[in-house]
Amino acid sequence: MSYYEEPFTPAEAEVLGRFFTNVDRPVFALINLPEVVKGALFARYSRSAKSVRRLFLDEFVNDPESGIAAIANTSDPLVDHKRAEDLYRRVFFEYGDDSVAQLGGVHLACEQASNILTKVLEWGRLASYLEQSTRYIAYDALLGDRYRYLVPAEIEKAGLGPGYRDLMEGIFKTYRGMVSTMTDYFERRFPRSESDSKFAWTASIRAKACDTVRGLLPASTLSNVGIYGSGQAYEMALVRMAAHPLAEVRDYGEMMLTELRKVIPSFLTRVDLPDRGGAWSDYLRAGREAIEAIAPRFGDDHQVGEAGQQVELTDWDPDGELKLAAAALYTGSDLSDLELSDYVKGLGLEQRSEVIAALIGDRGNRRHKPGRALERIVYRFDVVCDFGAFRDLQRHRLMTIEWQRLGTRLGYQCPPELEDAGVAPDFRRVMEQAGEFHQKALSAVGPDGAQYVVPFAFQIRFVVEMNARQAFHLIELRSQPAGHPSYRQVVLEMHRRIDEVAGHHSVAEAMKFVDYSEVELERLASERRAEQRRLGSS
């Protein structure tokens, strides 16, 4: 492949070599520059015929106001941030384009966040998140002088602090003992075979025990979340958090803003301006309060007991596969959308199935995703499942997913393995105790603050709306044998309903990597593969 090699003098190449990964090829990365400078550079890039390296030399390095000359002529990679910020503000206000805030990102750690807060942090679609796992980490160690749970300001102010702490300490002590009991139980039930290493077997047993017992963990359980996001993603998150009814969320929003302003301050100038971010937060708060004032409620939330999952397909297009066939033909045709719709209506069922089969192709594995024509079909599901499973499904942010408050009225799920091991009575005792305290908190602090009390085993209602392409990803991924049984049941039921209720047989059949197999030690096969990779790389 041939391409134009832009000429630079030796002195220019020396400067560029410190801030770009190469000086002679058309693809390169920017290095050793703060996010604000990268954002300013790309903002200018969009309005110039020059290459980004030439722009950097002509308008940034050689501009006495930019502050870049100081870095270009020293071995110190740090930048005078104040001068760089001045540069960014000039560029931003000159072009007035919000998309500039998409061009710089920050890795941010949010630690000791409750499992109510983590769902708020992970709401946005424009960032990437990694959250501490309840499968690989046992939450049985103390953090300072107590177990890993938050004492919410709302609970403390209502005078419920002492009773709340007693409940939390009791829950975590029960959790600690039950993890140990279930580890012993699964070791006896699934003895290690000669072909499995002790490491892979032990990791699988531990994961199974943590999976089975995680329903005891309350929503106040502290977790760590790593976030990578653009300035725009953080701005949207912080405005939303400022409008939240819970003090923990608002407090974390303020801490995040403080730390982000140490790295990308100009990206976040509007967040707390009364007439900008403040007005936006007020708008969000007013909208939430208006809906809550008119939304129907069942009544008190005291109903506690064991209950089963529910997955209902509430909305779909009966003509979805016909429209899918038309959408599949669009890029290969020169007909209009309406003309293709009429054309497909004239085809027989077998011919339409051939079109869909051509779109799907010969998929070698679940990562082979068919094209965007599948986005022509949309499914809406109303789901009731335990909060632990919801936490895993909520990560699929490209879907439309909205949830109701966590409470106790929908009941809880008790894993059958706890019955076999003889610890189910202790599990149910914790659920009853949590249900009773939740009722007190509900009266004292309202439904938002009362959520912290509720263990993961209790069920939550949420709605999922997704197109067929997203359904491929969600259902095939979350039905794999290594997944948690709770969310596997949810996505398998989604698959069945797409086939049997919507009648979209071609779509359901094309999801060829949906896995209905039953496994008892879910992580073992995965741990075996991981061990083989470790051995292969050593």
C-alpha positions as CSV (number, residue, x, y, z in Angstrom):
1,M,0.0,0.0,0.0
2,S,1.3,3.4,-0.9
3,Y,0.6,6.7,0.8
4,Y,2.0,10.2,1.0
5,E,4.8,10.6,3.5
6,E,4.6,14.1,4.9
7,P,8.0,15.8,5.1
8,F,9.3,17.1,8.4
9,T,12.6,18.6,9.2
10,P,14.9,16.7,11.6
11,A,14.1,19.2,14.4
12,E,10.3,18.9,13.8
13,A,10.6,15.1,13.7
14,E,12.4,15.2,17.0
15,V,9.6,17.2,18.6
16,L,6.9,15.1,17.0
17,G,8.5,11.9,18.2
18,R,7.8,12.8,21.8
19,F,4.0,13.3,21.2
20,F,3.1,10.9,18.4
21,T,3.8,7.2,18.0
22,N,5.4,7.7,14.6
23,V,6.2,10.6,12.2
24,D,6.1,8.8,8.8
25,R,2.9,6.8,8.6
26,P,-0.8,7.9,8.2
27,V,-2.0,6.1,11.4
28,F,-0.6,7.1,14.8
29,A,-1.5,7.8,18.4
30,L,-1.1,10.9,20.5
31,I,1.0,10.4,23.6
32,N,2.4,12.4,26.5
33,L,-0.3,15.1,26.1
34,P,-3.0,15.9,28.6
35,E,-6.6,15.3,27.6
36,V,-7.4,18.9,27.3
37,V,-4.6,19.5,24.7
38,K,-5.8,16.4,22.7
39,G,-9.3,17.8,22.6
40,A,-8.2,21.2,21.5
41,L,-6.0,19.8,18.8
42,F,-8.7,17.6,17.4
43,A,-11.2,20.5,17.6
44,R,-8.9,22.6,15.4
45,Y,-8.2,19.5,13.2
46,S,-11.8,19.5,12.1
47,R,-11.6,23.0,10.7
48,S,-8.2,22.7,8.9
49,A,-6.8,21.2,5.8
50,K,-3.5,20.5,7.6
51,S,-2.5,17.1,9.0
52,V,-2.7,16.9,12.8
53,R,1.0,16.7,13.2
54,R,1.5,19.8,11.0
55,L,-1.2,21.5,13.0
56,F,0.6,20.6,16.2
57,L,3.8,22.1,15.0
58,D,2.4,25.3,13.3
59,E,-0.4,26.3,15.6
60,F,0.4,24.7,19.0
61,V,4.1,24.3,19.4
62,N,5.0,27.6,17.7
63,D,2.1,29.5,19.3
64,P,3.5,31.5,22.2
65,E,0.1,31.5,23.9
66,S,-0.4,27.7,23.8
67,G,2.1,26.6,26.4
68,I,3.1,23.6,24.2
69,A,6.5,25.0,23.4
70,A,7.5,24.5,27.0
71,I,6.9,20.7,26.7
72,A,8.3,20.5,23.1
73,N,11.7,21.8,24.2
74,T,12.2,19.9,27.5
75,S,12.5,16.3,28.5
76,D,9.7,16.8,31.1
77,P,6.5,15.4,29.6
78,L,4.3,17.4,32.0
79,V,2.4,20.3,30.6
80,D,1.6,23.7,32.1
81,H,-2.0,22.8,32.6
82,K,-3.2,26.4,33.2
83,R,-1.9,27.5,29.8
84,A,-3.2,24.4,28.1
85,E,-6.6,25.1,29.7
86,D,-6.6,28.6,28.3
87,L,-5.9,27.1,24.9
88,Y,-8.8,24.7,25.2
89,R,-11.2,27.4,26.3
90,R,-10.2,29.5,23.3
91,V,-10.8,26.6,20.9
92,F,-14.0,25.5,22.5
93,F,-15.6,28.9,22.5
94,E,-14.5,29.6,19.0
95,Y,-16.2,26.6,17.6
96,G,-18.9,26.1,20.1
97,D,-19.2,22.4,19.4
98,D,-20.2,20.0,22.2
99,S,-18.6,17.2,20.3
100,V,-15.2,18.5,21.4
101,A,-15.9,17.2,24.8
102,Q,-16.0,13.7,23.4
103,L,-12.3,13.9,22.4
104,G,-10.7,13.6,25.8
105,G,-11.2,10.9,28.3
106,V,-10.3,10.0,31.9
107,H,-10.0,6.7,33.8
108,L,-11.8,7.3,37.2
109,A,-12.0,4.9,40.1
110,C,-15.2,5.1,42.3
111,E,-14.6,2.9,45.4
112,Q,-16.7,2.0,48.4
113,A,-19.9,2.7,46.3
114,S,-23.1,0.9,47.3
115,N,-24.9,-1.4,44.9
116,I,-27.5,1.3,44.5
117,L,-24.9,3.9,43.5
118,T,-23.1,1.5,41.1
119,K,-26.3,1.2,39.0
120,V,-26.5,5.0,38.8
121,L,-22.8,5.2,37.8
122,E,-23.4,2.6,35.1
123,W,-26.5,4.2,33.6
124,G,-24.7,6.1,30.8
125,R,-24.2,4.6,27.4
126,L,-21.1,6.6,26.4
127,A,-18.6,5.3,28.9
128,S,-17.0,1.9,29.8
129,Y,-17.3,0.3,33.3
130,L,-15.8,-2.5,35.2
131,E,-17.4,-3.4,38.6
132,Q,-16.1,-5.7,41.4
133,S,-17.5,-9.2,41.0
134,T,-19.6,-11.0,43.6
135,R,-18.6,-14.2,41.9
136,Y,-14.8,-14.0,42.4
137,I,-14.7,-12.0,45.6
138,A,-16.2,-13.1,48.9
139,Y,-17.6,-10.1,50.8
140,D,-16.7,-11.6,54.2
141,A,-13.7,-9.4,55.1
142,L,-14.0,-6.3,57.3
143,L,-13.3,-2.9,55.9
144,G,-12.0,-1.0,58.9
145,D,-14.1,-1.8,61.9
146,R,-17.2,-3.2,60.1
147,Y,-18.2,-5.3,57.1
148,R,-18.4,-3.8,53.7
149,Y,-21.7,-1.9,53.7
150,L,-22.8,1.7,53.6
151,V,-24.7,3.4,56.4
152,P,-26.9,5.8,54.3
153,A,-27.3,9.4,55.5
154,E,-31.1,9.0,55.2
155,I,-31.1,6.0,57.6
156,E,-28.8,7.8,60.1
157,K,-30.9,11.0,60.1
158,A,-34.1,9.0,60.7
159,G,-32.7,7.5,63.9
160,L,-32.5,4.0,62.4
161,G,-28.7,3.8,62.4
162,P,-28.2,1.4,65.4
163,G,-30.9,-1.0,64.3
164,Y,-29.6,-0.8,60.7
165,R,-26.0,-1.6,61.7
166,D,-27.2,-4.6,63.8
167,L,-29.1,-5.9,60.8
168,M,-26.1,-5.4,58.4
169,E,-23.6,-7.0,60.8
170,G,-26.0,-10.0,61.2
171,I,-26.5,-10.4,57.5
172,F,-22.7,-10.3,56.7
173,K,-21.9,-12.8,59.5
174,T,-24.5,-15.1,58.1
175,Y,-23.1,-14.6,54.6
176,R,-19.6,-15.4,55.9
177,G,-20.6,-18.6,57.5
178,M,-22.7,-19.7,54.6
179,V,-19.9,-19.1,52.0
180,S,-17.8,-21.5,54.1
181,T,-20.6,-24.0,54.5
182,M,-21.4,-24.0,50.7
183,T,-17.8,-24.2,49.8
184,D,-17.5,-27.5,51.8
185,Y,-20.8,-28.6,50.3
186,F,-19.8,-28.1,46.7
187,E,-16.4,-29.7,47.3
188,R,-18.2,-32.9,48.5
189,R,-20.7,-32.7,45.7
190,F,-18.2,-32.0,42.9
191,P,-14.9,-33.9,43.9
192,R,-11.9,-32.9,41.8
193,S,-11.2,-35.2,38.9
194,E,-7.6,-36.2,38.0
195,S,-7.8,-34.2,34.8
196,D,-8.5,-30.9,36.6
197,S,-5.8,-28.8,38.4
198,K,-6.4,-27.9,42.0
199,F,-6.4,-24.2,41.0
200,A,-9.1,-24.5,38.3
201,W,-11.3,-26.8,40.6
202,T,-10.9,-24.5,43.6
203,A,-11.7,-21.4,41.7
204,S,-14.8,-23.1,40.3
205,I,-16.0,-24.2,43.7
206,R,-15.4,-20.8,45.2
207,A,-17.3,-19.1,42.4
208,K,-20.2,-21.6,42.8
209,A,-20.4,-20.9,46.6
210,C,-20.3,-17.2,46.1
211,D,-22.9,-17.3,43.3
212,T,-25.2,-19.4,45.5
213,V,-24.9,-17.2,48.6
214,R,-24.8,-13.8,47.0
215,G,-28.6,-13.3,47.5
216,L,-27.8,-12.6,51.2
217,L,-25.8,-9.4,50.3
218,P,-27.7,-6.2,50.9
219,A,-28.0,-3.4,48.3
220,S,-25.8,-1.4,50.7
221,T,-22.9,-3.7,49.9
222,L,-19.8,-1.7,48.9
223,S,-18.2,-2.2,45.6
224,N,-15.5,-0.6,43.4
225,V,-16.2,0.7,39.9
226,G,-13.7,1.7,37.3
227,I,-14.9,4.1,34.6
228,Y,-13.4,5.3,31.4
229,G,-15.4,8.1,29.8
230,S,-15.2,11.2,27.7
231,G,-15.7,14.7,29.1
232,Q,-19.2,14.6,27.6
233,A,-20.1,11.3,29.2
234,Y,-18.9,12.6,32.6
235,E,-20.8,15.9,32.2
236,M,-24.1,14.0,31.5
237,A,-23.5,11.7,34.5
238,L,-22.7,14.5,36.9
239,V,-25.8,16.5,35.9
240,R,-27.9,13.4,36.4
241,M,-26.3,12.6,39.8
242,A,-26.9,16.1,41.1
243,A,-30.6,15.6,40.6
244,H,-30.8,12.2,42.4
245,P,-32.8,11.9,45.6
246,L,-30.1,9.9,47.5
247,A,-27.4,11.8,49.3
248,E,-24.8,9.1,48.5
249,V,-25.3,9.7,44.8
250,R,-25.1,13.5,45.1
251,D,-22.0,13.3,47.3
252,Y,-20.2,11.0,44.9
253,G,-21.1,13.3,42.1
254,E,-19.4,16.2,43.9
255,M,-16.3,14.1,44.6
256,M,-16.1,13.0,41.0
257,L,-16.4,16.6,39.8
258,T,-13.5,17.6,42.1
259,E,-11.2,14.9,40.8
260,L,-12.2,15.3,37.1
261,R,-11.4,19.0,37.3
262,K,-7.9,18.1,38.2
263,V,-7.5,16.4,34.7
264,I,-10.1,17.9,32.3
265,P,-11.5,21.0,34.0
266,S,-12.6,22.8,30.8
267,F,-14.7,19.9,29.7
268,L,-16.8,20.3,32.8
269,T,-17.2,24.1,33.2
270,R,-21.0,23.9,32.7
271,V,-21.8,21.2,35.2
272,D,-22.4,23.4,38.3
273,L,-23.2,26.7,36.6
274,P,-26.7,27.6,37.8
275,D,-28.0,28.5,34.3
276,R,-26.4,25.5,32.6
277,G,-25.9,22.2,34.5
278,G,-27.9,23.5,37.5
279,A,-30.9,24.2,35.3
280,W,-30.5,20.8,33.6
281,S,-30.4,19.0,37.0
282,D,-33.5,21.0,38.1
283,Y,-35.3,19.9,35.0
284,L,-34.5,16.2,35.6
285,R,-35.5,16.4,39.2
286,A,-38.8,18.1,38.4
287,G,-39.6,15.5,35.8
288,R,-39.0,12.6,38.2
289,E,-41.1,14.2,40.9
290,A,-43.9,15.0,38.6
291,I,-44.1,11.3,37.4
292,E,-43.9,10.0,41.0
293,A,-46.8,12.3,42.0
294,I,-49.1,10.7,39.5
295,A,-47.9,7.2,39.1
296,P,-50.1,4.5,40.7
297,R,-48.6,2.5,43.6
298,F,-49.7,-0.9,44.9
299,G,-49.7,0.1,48.5
300,D,-47.4,-0.9,51.3
301,D,-44.3,-2.9,50.4
302,H,-44.4,-5.5,53.2
303,Q,-45.2,-8.6,51.3
304,V,-42.3,-11.0,51.8
305,G,-41.9,-14.6,50.6
306,E,-40.4,-16.8,48.0
307,A,-41.5,-16.1,44.4
308,G,-40.5,-17.1,40.9
309,Q,-39.2,-15.1,37.9
310,Q,-41.4,-13.5,35.3
311,V,-40.5,-12.7,31.8
312,E,-43.2,-11.2,29.6
313,L,-42.9,-10.1,26.0
314,T,-45.1,-7.1,26.1
315,D,-44.6,-5.5,22.6
316,W,-43.3,-6.7,19.2
317,D,-44.1,-6.3,15.5
318,P,-46.1,-9.1,14.0
319,D,-44.7,-8.2,10.6
320,G,-41.2,-8.0,12.0
321,E,-39.6,-10.7,9.8
322,L,-41.2,-9.3,6.7
323,K,-39.7,-5.9,7.5
324,L,-36.4,-7.6,8.3
325,A,-36.3,-9.2,4.9
326,A,-36.8,-5.8,3.3
327,A,-34.1,-4.2,5.5
328,A,-31.7,-7.0,4.6
329,L,-32.1,-6.3,0.9
330,Y,-31.6,-2.5,1.2
331,T,-27.8,-2.2,0.9
332,G,-27.6,-4.6,-2.0
333,S,-30.5,-2.9,-3.9
334,D,-31.1,0.4,-5.6
335,L,-34.8,0.4,-4.7
336,S,-36.3,2.8,-2.0
337,D,-37.4,1.5,1.4
338,L,-41.0,1.6,0.5
339,E,-40.4,-0.2,-2.9
340,L,-38.5,-2.9,-1.1
341,S,-41.3,-3.4,1.4
342,D,-43.8,-3.9,-1.4
343,Y,-41.4,-6.2,-3.2
344,V,-40.9,-8.4,-0.1
345,K,-44.7,-8.6,0.4
346,G,-44.9,-10.3,-2.9
347,L,-42.4,-13.0,-1.9
348,G,-43.4,-16.4,-0.5
349,L,-42.5,-17.5,3.0
350,E,-39.7,-19.7,1.7
351,Q,-38.2,-16.8,-0.4
352,R,-38.3,-14.4,2.6
353,S,-36.7,-17.1,4.7
354,E,-33.9,-17.3,2.2
355,V,-33.3,-13.6,2.4
356,I,-33.0,-13.7,6.2
357,A,-30.7,-16.7,6.0
358,A,-28.5,-14.8,3.6
359,L,-28.4,-11.9,6.0
360,I,-27.5,-14.2,8.9
361,G,-24.9,-16.2,6.9
362,D,-22.7,-19.0,8.3
363,R,-21.9,-17.8,11.8
364,G,-18.8,-19.6,13.2
365,N,-19.3,-18.4,16.8
366,R,-21.5,-16.0,18.8
367,R,-19.1,-13.1,18.1
368,H,-20.1,-13.2,14.4
369,K,-23.0,-10.7,14.6
370,P,-25.3,-10.2,11.6
371,G,-25.7,-6.7,10.1
372,R,-27.7,-3.7,11.1
373,A,-30.8,-4.9,9.2
374,L,-31.6,-6.8,12.4
375,E,-32.2,-3.5,14.1
376,R,-35.4,-3.2,12.2
377,I,-37.2,-5.5,14.8
378,V,-37.7,-4.4,18.4
379,Y,-38.8,-6.4,21.4
380,R,-40.0,-5.1,24.7
381,F,-39.8,-7.4,27.8
382,D,-41.2,-6.8,31.3
383,V,-39.0,-8.8,33.7
384,V,-39.1,-9.7,37.4
385,C,-36.0,-11.4,38.7
386,D,-33.7,-11.2,41.7
387,F,-31.6,-8.1,42.1
388,G,-28.4,-10.1,41.7
389,A,-29.4,-11.2,38.2
390,F,-30.6,-7.7,37.3
391,R,-27.1,-6.3,38.2
392,D,-25.6,-8.5,35.5
393,L,-28.2,-7.7,32.8
394,Q,-28.2,-4.0,33.5
395,R,-24.6,-3.8,32.1
396,H,-26.0,-4.1,28.5
397,R,-26.5,-0.4,28.3
398,L,-27.2,-0.1,24.6
399,M,-30.6,-1.5,25.3
400,T,-33.3,0.6,26.7
401,I,-33.5,-0.6,30.3
402,E,-35.4,1.1,33.1
403,W,-36.2,-0.3,36.5
404,Q,-38.4,0.3,39.5
405,R,-37.2,0.8,43.0
406,L,-35.8,-2.3,44.8
407,G,-38.2,-3.5,47.6
408,T,-39.6,-6.6,49.2
409,R,-43.1,-6.9,47.8
410,L,-42.1,-9.1,44.8
411,G,-40.6,-11.7,47.1
412,Y,-37.2,-13.4,46.9
413,Q,-35.5,-16.4,45.4
414,C,-33.9,-19.1,47.6
415,P,-31.4,-21.3,45.6
416,P,-32.3,-25.0,45.9
417,E,-28.7,-25.9,46.8
418,L,-29.2,-24.1,50.2
419,E,-32.0,-26.5,51.0
420,D,-29.8,-29.4,50.1
421,A,-27.0,-28.1,52.4
422,G,-29.4,-27.5,55.3
423,V,-28.9,-23.7,55.5
424,A,-32.1,-22.5,53.8
425,P,-33.8,-21.7,57.1
426,D,-31.0,-19.3,58.0
427,F,-31.3,-17.7,54.5
428,R,-35.1,-17.3,55.0
429,R,-34.6,-15.8,58.4
430,V,-32.4,-13.1,57.0
431,M,-34.9,-12.3,54.3
432,E,-37.7,-12.0,56.9
433,Q,-35.5,-9.7,59.1
434,A,-34.6,-7.5,56.1
435,G,-38.2,-7.4,55.1
436,E,-39.3,-6.2,58.6
437,F,-36.6,-3.5,58.7
438,H,-37.3,-2.4,55.2
439,Q,-40.9,-1.7,56.3
440,K,-39.5,0.6,59.1
441,A,-37.2,2.3,56.6
442,L,-40.0,2.7,54.1
443,S,-42.1,4.6,56.6
444,A,-39.1,6.7,57.9
445,V,-37.1,7.6,54.8
446,G,-39.3,6.6,51.9
447,P,-38.8,4.1,49.1
448,D,-35.5,5.5,47.8
449,G,-33.5,5.3,51.0
450,A,-35.2,2.0,52.0
451,Q,-33.6,0.2,49.1
452,Y,-30.2,-0.1,50.9
453,V,-31.7,-2.6,53.3
454,V,-32.9,-5.1,50.7
455,P,-30.8,-8.2,49.9
456,F,-29.9,-9.2,46.4
457,A,-32.2,-12.2,46.6
458,F,-35.3,-10.0,46.5
459,Q,-36.8,-9.4,43.1
460,I,-36.9,-6.2,41.1
461,R,-39.1,-5.3,38.1
462,F,-37.6,-3.7,35.1
463,V,-38.3,-3.3,31.4
464,V,-35.9,-4.1,28.6
465,E,-36.4,-2.9,25.0
466,M,-34.0,-4.0,22.4
467,N,-33.7,-4.7,18.7
468,A,-33.0,-8.1,17.4
469,R,-29.3,-7.5,16.9
470,Q,-29.0,-6.6,20.5
471,A,-31.0,-9.6,21.4
472,F,-28.5,-11.8,19.6
473,H,-25.7,-10.4,21.8
474,L,-27.5,-10.5,25.1
475,I,-29.2,-13.9,24.8
476,E,-26.3,-15.8,23.3
477,L,-23.8,-14.3,25.8
478,R,-25.8,-14.6,28.9
479,S,-27.1,-18.1,28.2
480,Q,-23.6,-19.6,28.2
481,P,-23.1,-22.4,30.8
482,A,-20.5,-20.3,32.7
483,G,-23.2,-17.7,33.5
484,H,-25.2,-17.4,36.7
485,P,-28.3,-19.6,36.7
486,S,-30.6,-16.6,37.5
487,Y,-29.9,-14.5,34.5
488,R,-29.5,-17.6,32.3
489,Q,-33.2,-18.4,33.0
490,V,-34.2,-14.8,32.1
491,V,-32.5,-14.8,28.7
492,L,-33.6,-18.3,27.8
493,E,-37.1,-17.3,28.5
494,M,-36.7,-14.2,26.3
495,H,-35.5,-16.5,23.5
496,R,-38.5,-18.8,23.9
497,R,-40.9,-15.9,23.7
498,I,-39.3,-14.4,20.6
499,D,-39.9,-17.8,19.0
500,E,-43.3,-18.9,20.4
501,V,-45.0,-15.6,21.3
502,A,-43.7,-13.2,18.6
503,G,-43.6,-16.0,16.1
504,H,-40.3,-14.8,14.8
505,H,-39.0,-18.3,14.1
506,S,-36.3,-17.3,11.7
507,V,-34.8,-14.9,14.2
508,A,-34.9,-17.4,17.0
509,E,-33.4,-20.1,14.9
510,A,-30.6,-17.8,13.8
511,M,-29.5,-17.4,17.4
512,K,-27.7,-20.7,17.0
513,F,-25.4,-20.1,20.0
514,V,-28.1,-19.8,22.6
515,D,-27.2,-22.5,25.1
516,Y,-29.9,-24.5,26.8
517,S,-27.6,-27.1,28.3
518,E,-27.7,-27.7,32.1
519,V,-24.5,-27.5,34.0
520,E,-23.9,-27.9,37.7
521,L,-20.4,-26.4,38.2
522,E,-20.7,-23.4,35.9
523,R,-17.2,-22.0,36.0
524,L,-15.3,-25.2,35.6
525,A,-15.0,-25.3,31.8
526,S,-14.1,-21.7,31.7
527,E,-11.4,-22.2,34.4
528,R,-10.0,-25.1,32.4
529,R,-9.7,-22.9,29.3
530,A,-8.1,-20.1,31.4
531,E,-5.5,-22.6,32.8
532,Q,-4.7,-23.9,29.3
533,R,-4.0,-20.3,28.2
534,R,-1.8,-19.6,31.2
535,L,0.2,-22.8,30.6
536,G,0.5,-22.0,26.9
537,S,1.9,-18.5,27.6
538,S,4.4,-19.6,30.3
